[in-house]
Amino acid sequence: MAKYVIIGNSVAGIGGVEGIRSADPDGQITLIADEPYHTYSRPLISYYLAGKVNDARMAYRPKGYYQKMRVTPMLGKRVVSLDTVRRQVETDDGAKIGFDKLLVATGGVPFMPKIEGARAGTCFTFTKWDDAKAIKALVAARPARVSRAVVIGGGLIGIKAAEALNELGVKVTIVEVAPAILSTALDATGSKMMQAATQDAGIEVVLGNTVTGIGARGDTVTGVTLKDGKSLECDLVVVAIGVVPNVSIVKGTAVSVNRGILVNDHLETAVSGVYAAGDVSEGLDALHGAKRVVPIWPNAYRQGKIAGRNMAGAVETHTGSFAMNSVEINHLPSISVGLTNLSGDGVETLVRKDLRRRWYRKIVLQDDLIVGAVFVNGIDRAGIICGLIRDRINVKNFKQSLLDDNFGYISLPRKLRRERLETLGAKQW
């Protein structure tokens, strides 16, 4: 009977469980995670902070999931060493667990820049449930004293943290070093629309600047100093600049690491039988044609499931990932996919926009293949576009209809439409 160990209890780890079980119903699966919680949905932590989601709704899989999948969970345990020769991991309580196949699904850890005065108690990160719980407890305990917050970072994490705090009645200022919020996800037009929605919600945005110092009396924050010398008074600081792959567990082993853990097209590392998936892995980016870390939720699950199936003896290829981000601010939704700012030979950009309604669609083509897209407000066709990107469909014969209000499967050539519908399990036309 095969022995599987999975390090990580978020989406990639759960994908690994389900991948293994799809190919091996009997093997022993041990799942180890440093957080003590049943698997939960990390994208929901901002909604939890805002009071829109309770503890029960945070669950990513229902109660009884581990028992149903015949998994032995070791929660609240941190893996402190990995021995790829003896094929075992050791946890912080001294337990040693052997494995035949291992999946590293440790995700990312918050990037913490050097900021004078930054320490536990004066600033928070915002990637885990405990982060949201700690911020929520502080605001609840000091409602009169926590009235102003500075969020460092205007990316996806920072925007959602700011929105949640704003909904709690805290006055929020976002400080972003780039000239636009969401600059790595959206193009200039999309960023401006989302910034306007952010400011309409009452959130202040400071661009082209960053925080260099945090002032405090004890554990009570008094304000921050910006790079340009200006000061902002605040009672709370959230660092939301981004995450970096959590590769610490494989350091000192034969597992190869660049920015993330390098994997092949089966999600296997340089060490036979050791796999990696999700935000910690560095695999093929289908649009860049090179290995990159693509830290997005759907990709993490898909990688985890493919890795799990391969661990259990199936042969499945990971054909590559591409960036895809979705965020809603002040009831204005946006989706960005792939290469949103591409230019050069063979590149064509299709655009429709209505600035008054904050409605925007943009499709980026390269040699008649869709390689990127931005949707603000008009997001209802994003799923079809993603499928055309994923399957590398040449759109030359119908590209002029891609931005139509009624664009859908009916707009595709008959043969392609039939293939799309068969993929969805729908009845053929």
Protein Blocks (a to p, Z undefined) as FASTA:
>chain_A
ZZdddedjbfklmmmmmmmmmmomkbccddddfbfbdcddfklmmmmmnopacfklmpmb
dehklmmnopacdehiacfbdcfklopaddfkopacddfbdcddebpaddddddehiagh
jaccdfbfklmmmmmmmmmmmmmlmmbccdedjbfklmmmmmmmmmnopacddddfbfbe
hklmmcfklmmmmmmmmmmnopacdehiacfbdcdehjacfbdcdfkopacddfbdcddf
bccddfklmgoiabdcfkbccddfkopafbehiacedjlbccddfklopacddddfklmm
mmmmmmmmmmnopacddebdcddddddeehiacddehjfkbgcehiacdddddfklopac
ddddeehiafbdcdehjlmlmmmmmmmmmnopafklmmmmmmgmklcfklpcfklmmmmm
mmnopacZZ
